[in-house]
Structure formats: C-alpha cells, structure tokens
Amino acid sequence: LRELEASQRTLLAEHEERIHGLEMERRRLHNDIQELKGNIRVFCRVRPLLPEERERQRGLPHLHFPPQDPRSLVLTRPDDVGRERRAELRYDFSFDRVFPPGASQQEIFQEIQLLVQVCA
C-alpha cells in the first residue's frame, strides 16, 4: 500500500508539473495572440431601453445592427436645419464585437471568457 501511495504521489507530482507547463504555454500563446490583434479590444453593448424610455421613444430607430457583421454599429439621425430637411446623417462604427439590446449575459461572457485572466 505504501509503494502504491508513493507511486501515486510521484505520478501526481508529474501531472502537476505538466499542468503548470501547459498553463505557462497557454498564457504565452494568449499574450502572443493579443499582441497580434492589438492589446486593446473594444466591445460595444447597447443596453435595452428602460420602460420610461420606451414610452418616450419608440424603440431604437437610430441604431442599426447589420446582421451580416457583428462588429458594426450604424447610428443615423435626420439632419433638420431650420425648415429645410436634408438627407439622413450616417455614422459607421467598428468594434471587436457589438452586442445588441437583446444580447444575454451568457452570450457576452462566451465571447470574452478567453480574455478574462483574473476575476475577483
């Protein structure tokens, strides 16, 4: 029984050492990926309207989330100058990822979980 315990402890120590080495490799690879992508990543989450906001404005007609591109957000607004009405102004924004108002916490966490190194 003592021999079995000793061999199990040796095996456990080997596995712990291997796990430590693999964790160091994972961190190194993560840092390499971050450097290749750029160290700063920008996410955009548009929160749902509050009930009182929903009453004042009917939805979010000025925000557009292109379905084919989860990295873009388009902001539009009519340009009223005096009585003259001009064409709609359009602003295109690009992010690493855009989350529309209906996005769940789980969906957002799944996107960023590999970026989270320490959570306290």
N, C-alpha and C positions, 0 to 999 in steps of 0.2 A: 504494500500500500504506500509506503514511503517512497519507493522507487517511482511508482506511478505519479505521486504528488510532485516529486522533483522534476520528472519529465514534463508534466503538465505546466509547472511554473516556467520551465525553460521555453516551452512552446508558447506560452502566454507572453513572455518577455520578447520573443522573436516577433510575434504578431504585433505587439505594441510598438516595437521599433519600426516594423514595416509600415504600420498605420501612420506613425509620425513622419516617416519619409514621404509617404504618399500625400499627406496633408501639406507638407512643405512644397512639394511639387505642384499641388493644386493651387496654392497661394501664388507661387511664382508664375504659373500659367495665367491665372486670373489677372495678375498685375501686367503681364505682357499683353493680354487682350485689351485691358483698359488703356494702356499706352498706345496701342494701335488704333483704338476707337477714339481716343482723346480722353483725358482724365475727367472731364466734366460731361455728365449726361443730363439732359433736361427732359423732364416729363411734364405733361400738362394734364391736369384733371379738372374738368368742368363739373362743378357740383350741381345737383338738382336744384330747381327753384324751390324756395320756401313757399308755403301756402299764400301768404300775403303778396309775394312777388308774382305768383301765378295769377292772382286776381288782377293786378295792375297791368301786367304784360301777358300777352297770350303766347306762352312758350318762349322759345329762344330763336326767333326768326332770323336774327342777325348772325347766328353761329351755324356753320355748316361743317359737317364731318364727312369728308369724302370717303365713301365705303371701300373704295379700292386702295386707299392709302391711310393706314392707321397712324401715320406720322405727321399728318397735316391737319390744320385747322384754318378755316376761312372765315374771316369776320367781314361782314358787309353792313353798310348803312346808307340810307338815301342821303344825298347831299342837297339840302334845301338852302338856297341863298336868296334871301328876300322872298319874292313871289315866284322866282324862276326855279324850275326844278331841273336839276342836271342828272346825269347818269349816276348809277349807284357806285359808291366807293367800295373797293375790294382790297382787303389786306390778307395776304397769304403768310401763314406762319408754319415753320417746320420744327419738329421736336424729335426726340428719340422715340417717343410714343405719346399719343393723345388718347385720353380716356373720356368718352362722352358721359353725360349725366347718368346714364343707366348702368355704368360700369360698377361691378361689385367690388368689395374689399378683396375678396378672394382672387378675382381676375387681376387686380392691380398687384397683389402680393406675388402671384405666379410670375408676373413679368419682371419683378425686381428682386425676387428671392436670391438669385445668384449674386447680386450686387451687395447684399447685406452681409457684412463680415462679422459685425458685433451688434448684438441687440440687447440693450439693458433696460 
